[in-house]
Amino acid sequence: MVVLAVGLAVFGVKESVRAWQMRRDMQTVERELGTLRAKQAELTRTVDRLRNDPLYIEKLAREEMGMVREGETVLKFPSQSSPQIPHAPR
């Protein structure tokens, strides 16, 4: 009888730990699922814009590929980096 009680106690502790680990893993997976759903929604909006918004396509072409319309003039300015101070001779 004592052996049976000890066996059930050990089994109960192991199962309690296992159940706690499974709940923790489930919470992690649910957080990841929420992140993935948000990313999917963002990608769906992007796909919709690419299919239906010519101005968005033009914006991407200009910004990411450097494209311009025929007849446009592109002006390029030097970057606004900090000026280099020449070293004085010693």
C-alpha positions in Angstrom: 0.0 0.0 0.0 2.8 2.4 0.9 4.6 1.6 -2.4 1.4 2.4 -4.3 1.0 5.7 -2.5 4.6 6.7 -3.2 4.3 5.6 -6.8 1.1 7.7 -7.2 2.8 10.7 -5.5 5.8 10.6 -7.8 3.6 10.1 -10.9 1.5 13.1 -9.8 4.5 15.3 -9.3 5.9 14.4 -12.7 2.6 15.0 -14.4 2.2 18.3 -12.7 5.6 19.4 -13.9 4.8 18.2 -17.4 1.5 20.0 -17.4 3.2 23.2 -16.3 5.8 22.9 -19.0 3.1 22.2 -21.6 1.2 25.4 -20.5 4.4 27.4 -20.7 5.1 26.0 -24.2 1.5 26.7 -25.3 1.8 30.4 -24.2 5.0 30.7 -26.2 3.4 29.2 -29.3 0.3 31.5 -28.8 2.6 34.6 -28.7 4.4 33.4 -31.8 1.1 32.8 -33.5 0.0 36.4 -32.7 3.3 37.7 -34.2 2.9 35.7 -37.3 -0.8 36.7 -37.8 0.3 40.4 -37.5 3.0 39.8 -40.1 0.6 38.0 -42.4 -1.9 40.9 -42.2 0.9 43.3 -43.0 1.9 41.3 -46.0 -1.7 41.0 -47.2 -2.0 44.8 -47.1 1.3 45.1 -49.1 0.1 42.6 -51.7 -3.2 44.5 -52.0 -1.4 47.8 -52.5 0.9 46.2 -55.1 -2.1 44.8 -57.0 -4.3 47.9 -56.8 -2.3 51.1 -56.1 -0.2 52.4 -59.0 1.1 55.3 -56.9 2.5 52.8 -54.4 4.2 50.9 -57.2 5.6 54.2 -58.5 6.8 55.2 -55.0 8.7 51.8 -54.7 10.2 52.1 -58.1 11.5 55.6 -57.4 12.7 54.9 -53.8 14.1 51.4 -54.1 15.2 51.3 -57.7 16.0 54.9 -58.4 13.7 55.0 -61.4 12.5 58.3 -62.9 9.8 59.3 -65.4 10.9 60.2 -68.9 11.8 63.8 -69.1 12.5 64.2 -65.4 15.8 65.6 -64.2 17.4 64.0 -61.2 19.5 66.2 -58.9 21.9 64.5 -56.5 23.3 66.3 -53.5 26.3 65.3 -51.4 25.3 63.7 -48.1 25.1 65.8 -45.0 28.0 64.1 -43.2 30.0 66.1 -40.6 32.7 68.2 -42.2 36.3 67.0 -41.9 38.5 69.5 -40.1 42.0 69.5 -41.6 44.8 68.9 -39.1 47.1 71.9 -38.5 50.8 71.3 -39.3 53.0 71.0 -36.3 
